[in-house]
Amino acid sequence: MSESKTLRAGVVGLGIIGGGVAVSMARRGRVPAVHDVRPGASAGLPGVGDPLGSPAEVAGSSDVVMVAVVTADQARDVIGGENGLLAGAHPGLTVVLLSTVALPVVHELAALCAGHDVGFLDCGVTPGDRAADHGMVAIVGGDQATVDAARPVLDDWARKVVHCGPLGAGMATKIARNVVTYGSWRAVFEATALARAAGVDPARLAEVIDTADPEGHTLLALLRLRGCGDTLPEAAGRTIQPLMTKDLDAARDLAATLSVDVPLVEVARTRAEQTLDLDDLDDLDPTDPAVAGDHNRDDLHRYGLAMMDRVYGPGFSTALQGEGAPFTDETVDYLFAQVWARPGLSVRDRRLLTLGVAATVGRPELVQIIATGGLVNDELTPDQLREAVLHLAVYTGWCKATAAHAGVTAAVEAHTAVEAHTAVDAHTAKEQR
């Protein structure tokens, strides 16, 4: 214990992060040597002394030095510059990089330190506004021995130290965490825009989220469901998928009605199966020549049949399986496996385009198939399909639109009858229980 307390600490860069780190350590009796390009940078930092003249001087007075600058070039200069840390390094010195930089820069700086027999740790930190209150998490990458040696100093400014793995793991974890943060900000932006456009005070949205999910369990539910594995359990994904797609479709419809731009919603809906690890289809890339080759023809055909069921509903492809006609095979292997499956447009977008083409040839039975797929997949409502018929009538002519109207009407009536029958069966089963 006494040896750990004798470890000398240093901080280079006294901004919000570095200044907070220095204050946290000073409050625990480990007053750090500090440096900043601003001579008076420590004036407002309780317990922290005047800055030394260079990083090299800090290195000479420290055993563990935290580097809290902004850019990679600043980190290079602080560590390896003319008056950098390595210029004043001594055996046993450890440099802890708190700056968020690209992984190649981490390895570059680590190699530079290794050349001077200086230890190196990459250490992302969060949240920065809690730095002076011993409230940050240290997200560390590096070998275990170096982490252990620096640990007493890290504990003096971090409420929790998480050793994520070897060199670079701390920075990668911090970068991934930032994706969650900023991706969530974009999600909040789009959700707020939808709420405001619908006449809802965004404060009410915040109230609902705070009450329903006060500790962010829903936000991290997918991460927790994955557990220690790389993929989500299939049973969980199959349970979540219909709810996820239904809710995202509702968001897209509301956005379209209110003329709100929601690109993140579009991506989330288009990639829903991939998000939930249900991408049996996405295990194959149909645009890859190796997949399209003869030796993988069976895989491509399976892909096309699965895509057909995704487009028109479970079991639709059954009638085509084993038929073997050239036209049928190309319909499955090319039209569905390689065109409908392309990521540039969603299935819903392609359905609407195909509905327009079917309307131009006046084939109500084709329209019915296309419309049924939209209803089964909860992509289109009966009212939206009826609105599409009116829109198409202006462009295709009233006579052809009559056929489109007949096809849509048949699809809606059949779909409604199935839903009603299902509801009756569920009610009967409930009564019997």
TACOR-V152239 format. One record per pair of residues at least 6 apart in sequence whose ideal C-beta (glycine too) atoms are under 8 Angstrom apart, sorted by the first residue. I is the first residue (numbers start at 0). J is the second residue. D is the distance in Angstrom with one decimal. If there is no record, write none. Layout:
I	J	D
I	J	D
This chain:
3	151	3.7
4	28	7.6
4	29	7.4
4	151	7.3
6	29	7.5
6	62	4.8
6	63	6.2
6	151	5.5
6	152	5.6
7	31	8.0
7	32	7.1
7	60	6.2
7	61	4.8
7	62	4.8
7	63	7.6
8	24	5.5
8	29	5.3
8	31	4.2
8	32	7.4
8	61	5.9
8	62	7.3
8	63	5.5
8	64	7.4
8	65	7.4
8	152	4.9
8	155	7.3
9	31	5.4
9	32	4.4
9	33	6.8
9	34	7.7
9	57	4.1
9	58	6.9
9	60	6.4
9	61	3.3
9	63	7.2
9	64	3.9
9	65	7.1
10	17	5.0
10	18	8.0
10	20	5.6
10	21	4.6
10	24	7.8
10	31	4.9
10	32	7.7
10	33	4.9
10	34	7.8
10	57	7.6
10	64	7.1
10	65	4.9
10	67	6.5
11	17	7.1
11	33	7.4
11	34	4.9
11	35	7.4
11	54	5.0
11	57	5.8
11	64	6.4
11	65	7.3
11	66	5.2
11	67	6.9
11	68	7.0
11	77	5.2
11	84	7.2
12	34	7.9
12	35	6.2
12	66	6.4
12	67	3.9
12	68	4.4
12	69	7.9
12	73	7.8
12	77	7.3
12	97	8.0
12	98	7.9
13	21	6.4
13	33	6.0
13	35	4.2
13	37	7.5
13	40	4.2
13	41	5.9
13	44	6.7
13	47	7.7
13	50	7.2
13	67	7.7
14	67	6.4
14	69	7.6
15	127	5.4
15	128	7.1
15	130	6.4
16	67	4.6
16	97	5.9
16	124	6.1
16	127	5.2
16	130	5.3
17	33	7.9
17	35	7.7
17	65	6.7
17	67	3.1
17	68	7.9
17	97	7.1
18	40	7.3
18	41	7.6
18	43	8.0
18	44	5.2
18	47	7.6
18	130	7.3
18	131	7.0
19	127	7.4
19	129	7.6
19	130	2.3
19	131	3.7
19	132	7.6
19	135	7.5
19	156	7.7
20	31	7.9
20	65	5.5
20	67	6.5
20	97	7.3
20	130	5.7
20	135	7.9
20	156	4.5
21	31	5.1
21	33	5.6
21	41	7.3
21	44	5.9
21	47	4.7
22	44	5.2
22	45	5.9
22	46	6.5
22	47	6.2
22	130	7.7
22	131	4.3
23	130	6.8
23	131	6.1
23	132	7.3
23	133	4.8
23	155	6.5
23	156	4.0
24	30	7.0
24	31	5.2
24	152	7.3
24	155	4.6
24	156	5.2
25	31	7.0
25	44	7.7
25	45	6.9
25	46	3.2
25	47	5.4
26	45	7.5
26	46	6.2
26	133	7.5
27	133	7.8
27	155	4.6
29	152	6.8
29	155	5.1
30	46	6.3
30	47	7.1
30	48	6.5
31	47	7.1
31	61	7.2
31	65	7.9
32	48	7.7
32	51	5.8
32	56	7.4
32	57	4.8
32	60	4.1
32	61	5.4
33	40	7.8
33	41	5.7
33	47	6.0
33	48	6.9
33	50	5.2
33	51	6.8
33	57	6.8
34	50	5.1
34	51	5.1
34	52	7.4
34	53	6.3
34	54	5.5
34	56	6.9
34	57	4.9
35	41	7.2
35	50	5.2
37	50	7.9
38	50	6.5
40	50	6.0
41	47	4.6
41	48	6.6
41	49	6.1
41	50	5.6
51	57	5.5
51	60	7.1
53	82	3.9
53	83	8.0
53	86	7.9
53	87	7.6
54	64	7.8
54	77	5.0
54	78	7.6
54	80	7.4
54	82	6.3
54	83	5.1
54	84	4.8
54	86	7.8
54	87	7.3
55	82	4.8
55	83	6.3
55	84	6.6
55	86	4.1
55	87	3.3
56	87	6.2
57	64	5.9
57	84	6.9
57	87	7.4
58	64	6.1
58	84	4.3
58	85	7.4
58	86	7.4
58	87	3.8
58	88	5.2
58	89	7.3
58	92	6.0
59	87	4.2
59	89	6.8
61	92	7.1
62	91	6.2
62	92	6.4
62	93	6.9
62	152	7.6
63	92	7.7
63	93	4.8
63	95	6.3
63	148	7.8
63	149	4.8
63	152	4.2
63	153	7.9
64	84	5.9
64	92	7.0
64	93	7.3
64	94	5.5
64	95	6.8
65	95	4.9
65	97	5.5
65	122	7.7
65	156	7.7
66	74	6.0
66	77	5.5
66	78	6.6
66	84	7.5
66	94	6.3
66	95	6.9
66	96	5.1
66	97	6.2
66	98	6.4
67	97	4.4
67	98	6.5
68	74	5.5
68	77	5.8
68	98	5.3
69	98	6.6
70	98	7.5
70	100	7.7
71	98	7.6
71	100	4.5
71	101	6.9
71	104	4.5
73	98	7.5
74	96	6.3
74	98	5.3
74	100	6.2
74	104	7.0
74	108	6.3
75	104	7.9
75	107	7.9
75	108	7.0
76	83	6.4
77	83	5.6
77	84	6.4
78	84	5.2
78	85	6.2
78	94	6.2
78	96	8.0
78	108	5.7
78	111	6.4
78	112	6.9
79	85	5.5
79	108	7.6
79	111	5.1
80	86	7.7
84	92	7.5
84	94	5.9
84	117	7.6
85	111	7.0
85	112	6.9
85	115	4.8
85	117	6.4
88	115	5.3
88	116	7.9
88	117	5.1
90	116	6.2
91	118	7.9
91	148	7.9
92	117	4.9
92	118	7.0
93	117	7.0
93	118	3.8
93	119	7.2
93	120	6.7
93	145	6.0
93	148	6.2
93	149	4.9
94	108	7.8
94	112	5.6
94	117	6.0
94	118	7.0
94	119	5.2
94	120	7.4
95	119	8.0
95	120	4.7
95	122	5.0
95	149	6.2
95	152	8.0
95	153	7.3
96	105	7.0
96	108	6.5
96	119	7.2
96	120	7.0
96	121	5.3
96	122	6.3
97	122	5.5
97	123	7.6
97	124	5.4
99	123	6.3
99	170	7.0
99	173	6.0
99	174	7.0
99	177	7.5
100	170	6.9
102	167	5.0
102	170	5.9
102	171	6.4
105	121	4.7
105	140	7.5
105	166	6.7
105	167	5.1
105	170	5.2
106	166	6.8
106	167	6.5
108	119	6.5
109	119	4.2
109	121	7.6
109	166	5.5
112	118	6.9
112	119	4.2
113	119	7.0
118	141	7.6
118	145	4.3
118	148	6.8
118	149	7.4
119	141	6.7
119	145	7.3
119	166	7.3
120	139	5.6
120	140	6.7
120	141	4.0
120	145	5.9
120	146	6.5
120	149	6.2
120	169	7.1
121	139	7.3
121	140	4.5
121	141	6.7
121	166	6.5
121	167	6.1
121	168	7.7
121	169	4.5
121	170	4.5
122	137	5.4
122	138	6.5
122	139	5.0
122	140	7.4
122	153	7.6
122	169	5.3
123	137	7.9
123	138	3.9
123	169	5.3
123	170	5.8
123	172	6.3
123	173	2.4
123	174	7.6
123	176	7.2
124	130	7.2
124	135	4.9
124	136	6.9
124	137	6.1
124	138	6.8
124	157	7.5
124	173	7.5
125	135	6.5
125	136	5.7
125	138	7.1
125	173	7.0
125	176	6.4
126	134	7.1
126	135	6.6
127	135	7.2
129	135	5.5
130	156	7.4
133	156	6.6
133	157	7.5
133	158	5.6
134	158	5.6
135	156	7.0
135	157	5.4
135	158	6.7
136	157	6.4
136	158	6.9
136	159	5.0
136	160	7.8
136	161	6.3
137	153	5.2
137	156	7.8
137	157	3.8
137	159	7.2
137	160	4.5
137	161	6.9
138	161	5.6
138	163	6.0
138	169	4.7
138	172	4.9
138	173	5.0
138	176	7.3
139	146	5.8
139	153	7.3
139	160	6.2
139	161	6.6
139	162	5.0
139	163	6.4
139	168	7.9
139	169	4.6
140	162	7.9
140	163	5.6
140	164	6.0
140	165	6.3
140	166	5.4
140	167	5.2
140	168	3.7
140	169	3.3
140	170	6.1
140	171	7.3
140	172	7.6
141	162	7.9
141	165	6.9
141	166	5.4
141	169	7.3
142	165	6.7
142	166	7.3
143	162	7.3
146	160	7.9
146	162	5.2
150	160	6.6
153	160	5.0
154	160	6.4
161	172	7.7
163	169	5.2
163	171	7.5
163	172	4.5
179	218	7.8
182	263	7.6
183	218	6.8
185	263	5.2
186	263	5.8
189	254	8.0
189	259	7.5
189	260	8.0
189	261	4.6
189	262	7.8
189	263	5.5
189	264	6.0
190	204	6.5
191	201	4.7
191	204	6.6
192	259	5.0
192	260	7.7
192	261	7.4
193	250	6.8
193	253	5.9
193	254	6.1
193	257	6.8
193	259	5.4
193	261	6.9
194	200	7.7
194	201	5.5
194	203	7.6
194	204	4.7
195	201	5.9
196	257	4.0
196	258	7.6
196	259	5.1
197	253	6.9
197	257	6.3
211	217	7.6
212	218	7.0
216	223	7.9
221	231	6.9
221	274	7.4
224	231	5.6
224	232	7.0
224	235	5.5
225	231	5.5
230	276	4.4
231	275	5.8
231	276	4.3
233	276	7.3
233	277	7.2
235	275	7.9
236	275	3.8
236	276	5.5
236	277	4.8
237	277	6.9
239	275	5.8
240	271	6.5
240	272	6.7
240	275	5.4
240	277	5.9
241	377	7.8
243	271	5.3
243	274	7.7
243	275	6.9
244	268	6.7
244	271	5.2
244	376	7.5
244	377	6.7
245	377	5.0
247	264	6.1
247	267	5.7
247	268	4.0
247	271	6.6
248	268	6.6
248	347	7.7
248	377	5.5
248	378	6.0
250	261	6.6
250	264	5.0
250	268	7.9
251	261	7.0
251	264	5.9
251	265	6.9
251	268	6.2
251	347	7.9
252	380	7.6
252	383	7.6
253	259	7.7
254	260	7.4
254	261	4.4
254	264	6.5
265	345	7.2
267	274	7.1
268	345	6.7
269	342	7.0
269	345	4.8
272	278	5.2
272	280	7.3
272	281	7.1
273	281	5.5
279	305	6.2
280	302	5.7
280	305	5.4
280	306	5.9
280	309	7.2
280	340	6.5
283	290	5.1
283	295	7.9
283	298	5.8
283	299	7.1
283	302	5.1
284	290	5.8
285	291	6.6
285	299	6.4
285	302	6.1
285	336	4.8
285	337	4.4
285	340	5.5
286	337	6.8
286	341	7.4
289	295	6.7
290	298	6.6
290	299	6.0
290	302	8.0
291	299	6.1
291	337	7.3
296	332	7.3
299	332	5.3
299	336	5.3
300	328	7.1
300	331	5.7
300	332	5.6
300	336	7.4
302	336	4.6
302	340	7.1
303	330	7.9
303	331	3.7
303	332	5.2
303	333	7.8
303	334	7.6
303	335	4.2
303	336	3.5
303	337	7.9
304	316	4.2
304	319	7.1
304	320	6.4
304	331	5.8
304	335	7.6
305	316	7.6
306	335	4.3
306	336	6.0
306	339	5.4
306	340	5.1
307	315	5.8
307	316	4.3
307	319	7.4
307	331	6.6
307	335	4.7
307	339	7.9
308	314	6.7
308	315	5.4
308	316	5.2
309	346	6.5
309	376	7.7
310	335	6.9
310	339	5.8
310	346	5.9
310	349	7.9
310	350	7.2
310	372	5.5
310	376	7.9
311	368	6.5
311	371	7.1
311	372	4.1
311	375	7.4
312	371	6.9
312	372	5.8
312	375	3.8
312	376	6.9
315	372	7.7
316	331	7.5
319	327	5.6
319	330	7.5
319	331	6.4
339	346	6.9
339	349	5.9
344	352	7.8
346	376	7.2
346	378	7.0
347	373	7.2
347	376	7.9
347	378	4.2
347	379	7.2
350	369	6.1
350	372	6.3
350	373	5.4
350	378	6.5
350	379	7.4
351	379	8.0
351	387	7.1
353	369	5.5
354	366	6.7
354	369	4.9
354	370	6.9
354	373	7.9
354	387	6.3
354	391	7.6
354	403	7.8
355	391	6.1
355	394	7.8
355	395	7.8
357	365	4.3
357	366	4.8
357	369	5.7
357	403	7.2
357	406	7.4
358	366	6.5
358	388	7.7
358	391	4.4
358	395	5.0
358	399	5.9
358	400	6.4
358	402	7.4
358	403	4.1
359	395	5.1
359	399	6.3
360	399	7.6
361	398	7.0
361	399	4.3
361	401	8.0
361	402	4.1
361	403	7.8
362	402	6.4
362	406	7.5
363	402	4.5
363	403	7.1
363	405	4.0
363	406	3.8
363	409	7.0
364	406	6.6
365	406	6.9
366	402	6.8
366	403	5.0
366	405	7.6
366	406	2.7
366	407	6.1
366	410	7.6
367	406	4.0
367	407	7.4
367	409	4.7
367	410	4.7
367	413	7.9
368	410	7.9
369	406	7.8
370	379	7.3
370	384	5.3
370	406	6.2
370	407	4.9
370	410	3.8
370	411	7.3
371	410	4.4
371	413	6.9
371	414	6.4
372	378	7.8
373	379	3.6
373	384	6.8
374	380	7.9
374	381	7.2
374	384	7.6
374	410	6.2
374	411	7.0
374	414	4.3
375	414	7.1
379	387	7.7
381	411	4.5
381	414	7.8
381	415	7.5
384	407	4.7
384	410	7.3
384	411	6.6
385	407	6.4
385	411	7.9
387	407	7.5
388	400	5.9
388	403	5.0
388	404	4.9
388	407	5.4
389	400	7.8
391	399	7.9
391	400	5.5
391	403	5.6
392	399	8.0
392	400	3.4
392	403	7.6
395	403	7.4
